Amino acid sequence: MNIAFIAHDAKKELMVQFCIAYSGILSKHHLCATGTTGKMISDSTGLKVQKFLGGGQGGSQQVAARIACNEIDMLMFFRDPMSPKSQSPSDTNILRLCDMHSIPLATNIATAEVLIHGLDRGDLEWRNILNPHM
């Protein structure tokens, strides 16, 4: 499966810790991320991560484009609800696209853990049926 990662600045370290904890599961999948988040995940875990531009430099739009083309199967988007950035049009667009394409989305650590355990159990295999070319 194709899993994308985005994290606001205040949540990047939490994202890294999440990826360290679940690196065994994540290593079985194709990972992509916005620039700094991807570099931090890769450097800390050794996982291969396709890195897009930084979020503010167009990386979020690159992830959104992949979602719009149904090329992402799951999104881990750790948002900082206290940041003005969490209400940006780009962030809202990503959430809307996930809803449009039925992309499982975690915006916090609690939901991310539910999704990663479901992924490990095979609960998300329906994505392979929906999107067999991936």
C-alpha positions in Angstrom: 0.0 0.0 0.0 1.0 3.6 -0.5 1.1 5.5 2.8 1.7 9.3 2.9 2.9 11.3 5.8 2.5 15.0 6.6 3.1 16.6 10.0 2.9 20.2 11.1 6.1 21.4 12.8 4.8 20.8 16.4 3.9 17.2 15.5 7.0 16.1 13.5 8.7 14.5 16.5 5.5 12.6 17.4 5.3 11.4 13.8 8.9 10.2 14.0 8.2 8.3 17.2 5.1 6.7 15.7 7.2 5.5 12.7 9.9 4.2 14.9 7.4 2.2 16.9 5.7 0.8 13.8 8.7 0.5 11.4 8.2 -3.2 11.1 4.8 -2.7 9.7 5.7 0.3 7.6 8.7 -1.4 6.0 6.2 -3.6 4.0 4.7 -0.6 2.3 5.6 2.2 0.0 6.1 5.4 2.0 6.1 9.0 0.8 6.1 12.3 2.8 6.5 16.0 2.6 10.2 17.1 2.7 11.2 17.6 6.3 8.8 15.0 7.7 10.1 12.4 5.2 13.8 13.2 6.0 13.2 12.9 9.7 11.3 9.6 9.3 14.0 8.2 7.0 16.9 9.4 9.2 15.4 8.0 12.4 14.0 4.7 11.1 16.1 3.8 8.1 12.9 3.3 6.1 12.9 4.2 2.5 10.7 7.3 2.1 9.9 9.1 -1.2 10.3 12.7 -0.3 8.3 15.5 -1.9 8.9 19.2 -1.5 8.5 20.8 1.9 4.9 21.3 2.9 4.9 25.0 2.5 6.9 24.8 -0.8 4.3 22.6 -2.6 4.8 19.2 -0.9 1.3 19.2 0.5 0.0 19.9 -3.0 2.0 17.0 -4.3 0.5 14.7 -1.8 -3.0 16.1 -2.6 -2.4 15.4 -6.3 -1.5 11.8 -5.6 -4.7 11.5 -3.5 -6.8 13.0 -6.3 -5.3 10.4 -8.7 -6.2 7.7 -6.1 -2.5 6.8 -5.7 -2.4 7.1 -1.9 -4.0 4.3 0.2 -3.6 5.9 3.6 -2.6 9.3 4.9 -1.1 10.0 8.3 -1.5 13.8 8.7 -0.6 14.9 12.2 -2.1 18.3 12.5 -1.5 20.9 15.2 -5.0 22.1 16.1 -3.5 25.2 17.8 -1.6 26.3 14.7 -3.2 28.7 12.2 -1.7 26.5 9.6 -4.2 23.7 10.5 -6.9 25.8 8.9 -5.0 26.5 5.6 -6.8 26.0 2.3 -4.2 23.3 1.4 -5.0 21.3 4.6 -8.7 21.6 4.1 -8.3 20.5 0.5 -6.3 17.4 1.5 -9.0 16.4 4.0 -11.7 16.9 1.4 -9.9 14.8 -1.1 -9.5 11.9 1.4 -13.2 12.0 1.9 -13.9 12.1 -1.8 -11.7 9.1 -2.5 -12.3 7.1 0.7 -8.7 7.3 1.8 -8.2 6.3 5.5 -6.9 9.3 7.3 -5.4 9.9 10.7 -5.0 13.4 12.0 -3.7 12.3 15.4 -1.7 9.6 17.1 -4.8 7.7 18.4 -6.4 7.3 15.0 -3.0 6.5 13.5 -2.5 3.6 15.9 -6.0 2.2 15.0 -5.2 2.5 11.3 -1.7 0.9 11.5 -3.1 -2.1 13.5 -5.9 -2.4 11.0 -3.3 -2.3 8.2 -1.3 -5.0 9.9 -4.4 -7.2 10.3 -5.4 -6.8 6.7 -8.4 -4.7 7.4 -7.5 -2.3 4.6 -7.1 -4.9 1.8 -10.3 -3.5 0.2 -8.0 -0.7 -1.1 -6.3 -3.3 -3.3 -9.6 -4.3 -4.7 -10.7 -0.7 -5.2 -7.3 0.3 -6.7 -5.8 -3.0 -8.2 -3.1 -1.3 -10.3 -1.2 -0.1 -7.3 
